[in-house]
Amino acid sequence: MSQRNRSQEAAPPPKMDSRAHAHNERHRINSELHSVAAQVSSGLEPDEVHEPGRAWVPSHHHDAEKAKKSAAPKSMRHWKMKEWKRRSAMRKAKAQATRLAADQA
């Protein structure tokens, strides 16, 4: 069995705290967007509404350059992707169809 989370020295932070932080961020962002939408729907021109800038969005990466590099497309895709699964499922279906056609012929 894994001993990763058994040590009391390096206990992970409580999930409740990280969940609460994420919830607060989502609530704050949705509130900002709701206020903008309410102003536009009440008759203000979209050009006149103060739209919140990128400052209100939480930063997901500490280093923007590193994030851009990691977001670059990889040469080999991971095998556990939908496209890979779909291709293998199509291959299996095609093989089964050819077997059925060979049995009936």
Helices and strands as residue ranges (DSSP letters): H 15-41, G 54-56, H 64-70, H 82-104
